[in-house]
Amino acid sequence: MLSYLLIPLWLGDDIYLSLLIPHFQWLLLALIGLCGLIALRFYINDKRQRRQQAHQDDAPTSDKGLKLCFSTINQFLMPQAWSIELLQKLTAAQFTQMCVAYYEIKGITHSTLTLGSSEGVNILIWQNEIVSRVIHCSNDQIVEMTALRQFLGVMMHERAHAGVYIHRGSFSEEVRIFAASHHIQLRNEYAILAKIEKLSERRQQQLLKITLN
């Protein structure tokens, strides 16, 4: 409207300026088009910022849902692995079963013996028809000196020169001194996990299956 109506009305009376009317018309159209493009760009940027802000507001909920989804999928697809938390959650029966199954999986000749008041099992390790070591898997809440002395009695009865006392938890200083003076190794859940992790992945999963089933 400006370029085709108003400009001819303003400049039409002047002979020289009337010759420039087409040029003024194109210049005004270009300016109007440029202003329109700038306005359109601002509009698009504003819409884009609004969408990004809305996406950021929804991101925590979305991420939480994705993490939950991936966690659920991993529980079905990824095999369970040995850890300190898993060892600590095992029941007394499962823990005892794990100790015995460890030597079964490694193919070590052994037998079991229940003796004394301690809540656990003694595993006799045989070598050339002689008991070379005695392994005690304890489920006691606290390792008392009485239990350790009974274990020493089992070692002496079987004529074993070494013993291993396995317990999920800590040992008192008194127990440590007694064990060190009678060739008894003390192992907690961290030492057990280190032994298990030395097994192949296939044997670890086999031990896990036996323990939990």
N, C-alpha and C positions, 0 to 999 in steps of 0.2 A: 504493500500500500504506500509506504514512504517513498520507495524508489520509483514507482510507476505513476503516482498521482501527485504527491506533494512536491517532489523535485522539479517536474516540468512546470508546475504552477509557480514555483519560486524563481526559476531561472529562464522560463520560456520567453519573457519580455526582452531579455538581453540577447542580441544576435550572436555575440561571441561565446557567451556562457551556454547558450542553448546547444552549441556544437559539442559541449562537454557532458551533456545530460546522460548519454549512454555509459560514459566512463564512470560518472558519479553513481549511476544505478548499480553497475557491477561492483563498485567499491563498497557501497552500502550493503548490498546482498552478501558480500564476502565477510564484512564485519558482523552482520547479523548471524551468518552461518558459523563464524568462529566463536561468537558468544554462545550460540546454541551447543556447539561441541564441548566447550568448557563446562557449561552447565550440566550436560549429559555425563561428562567425566566425573564431576563432583557427585552427581546422583548415584552413579555406579559404585564409586568408592565408598559412599555412605552406606549403600546396601551391603557391600562386601564386609565392611566393618561390623555392621549389625549382625550379619550371619556368623562371623568369627566370634563375636562376643557371646552369641547364643550358643555356639558350639562349645566354647570354653566353660560356660555355665553348666552345660550338660555333661562335660567331660568326666568329672569325678564319678558320677553314677555309672556312666558308660564303661569307664575303665574298671570300676569295681565289678561290674557284671562280666566283663571279659576275663578278668583275673579269676573270678569264681568259676567261669565256664572252663578255662584252661586247667584250673586246679582239679576240677571234676574229671576232665578227660585224662589228665595225667595219672589219676588214681587208678583208672582202668587200664591204661596203656603202659605205664611205666611200672616195672617191678619194684616191690618194696625192698629197701636196702637196710643193712645193719647200721645201727647208731646207738649212742649211749642212751638216748631216750627209750629206744626199743628194748634194750637190755634191762633197763630199770623197771619197765612195765611188765616184764614177763612174770607169770605166776611162779610159785615155788616148783610146781610140777614141770612147767615149761623150762625153767632154768636148769633143773636137774636133767631133763631130757636133752637139752642143748649140750650140756657138758659131756654126756655119754655119746651123743650123736657125732660130736666133733671128732672123736677118736675112731668112730665107725667109718666116717667119710674118708678119713686119712688112711684107713686100712691098717690101723695099729691094733695088734692083738691085746685084748683087755678083758676084764671081767669086773663085775660090780659087787660091792659088799656093803651092807648096812650094819653099822655097829656104833654103839654109844647113844647118848642122849641128844646129840646134835641133829638138827633137822637138815639132813642132806644125804649124800651118798659118797662112798669111797670107790674110786675107779682104780683097779690094779692094772698096771702096765706090765705086760709079760715080754720077756726077751730070753730066748733059749730055755724056756720052761722055768724061768726064774723071774720073780717080781722085781723089776728094776726101779720102779717108782710107784708111789701111791698118790693119787689125785683126790683131794676132797672137795666136793662141791657143796658149799654151805648155804643154807637158807635161813640161818639164824639172824635175828635182828641185830645183835651185837655179838662179836666174837669174844667169848670168855676164855680165860686161861684154862678152865676145866676142859673145854672142847678141844683146845690145842693139845693139851696133855693126852687126851684120849686118842687124838690123831697120831701123836708120837707113839703111843702104845700099839696102834695098828701097824705103823711102819716097822716097829721092832718085831712084832709078831710075824710079819711077812718078810722080815729080814731085808727090807728095802733100805737103800743107802740115801735116798732122796725122796722128798715129798713136796707137793704143791697144794697150797690151801687157797681155794678160790672163794671169794666173798664179795658181794655187791655192797660196797661201803668202805669205810675207813678202818684202819687197825690202830689200836692203842700202842703207845711206846713200849709198854710192858710186853705186849704180844710180839712186836717187832724184834725186840731183844731176844726173847725166847726162841722165836723162829730162826733167827740168824745163827744162834748157837747150836741148833740141832738140824741144820741143812734143810730147812723148810722154806720154800719160796712162797711169798704172799702175793696174790694177784687180785686186783679189783676189776671193776667193769671196764676200765680204760685199757688195762693190760689184756683183758679178754678180747676186746674189740680189735686191738692191734694184731692178735693172733688170727682172728677170723678174717681180717682184711688181707692177710697174706695168702689166703686160699684163693683159688681161681673163682671167677664170677659164677661159673656153673656150680661149683661146690658150695659157694656162699648161698646161692638160691636153694640148693638141695638141703643145706642145714637149716635154712629159714623155714622151708616147707615142713621138715620133720619136727622142728621146734613148735611151730604154731598149730600143727595138726595133732 
